[in-house]
Amino acid sequence: MSAAVPPPRAVARDLKRRILQNAFPARLKELRVDRTEYLQLCEALEELARRWRGRACVDREVAAALHALSAIIREVIPALARSDPFLRDEMEDMEIRLEALVRRCLGSGPWGGECLSAGGPDESSGPGGLLLC
């Protein structure tokens, strides 16, 4: 027998939890690199980009977390790369990959379709004209 497929809302909630609870950004702020958390975050962001492609609105909390992650990426990763020459190439690769994934998540239009979040859309507009739920 095949395993039961979880309903879309349950998958969306699990994906949201995996992104919001990922420890990579917090550890990065502490100037620590957690490669396992980094890989898990990249995997979740790749899935999010696929799920948000063509959506009319995006989850407000996840969008805010992506913007915060983008700021951390721009500030902390280059500082780490400068301070540790042994990590420089790896840090630059991480910066490029994460920044690309955040852009894919927040800029994968055209926007049309249903929301990722459990609630319906409201009238608030986010970055790039995204409708936030």
PyMOL commands that set and color helices and strands:
alter all, ss='L'
color gray80, all
select helices_A, chain A and resi 8-20+24-29+35-52+60-83+88-106+127-129
alter helices_A, ss='H'
color red, helices_A
select strands_A, chain A and resi 57-58+131-132
alter strands_A, ss='S'
color yellow, strands_A
deselect
rebuild
show_as cartoon
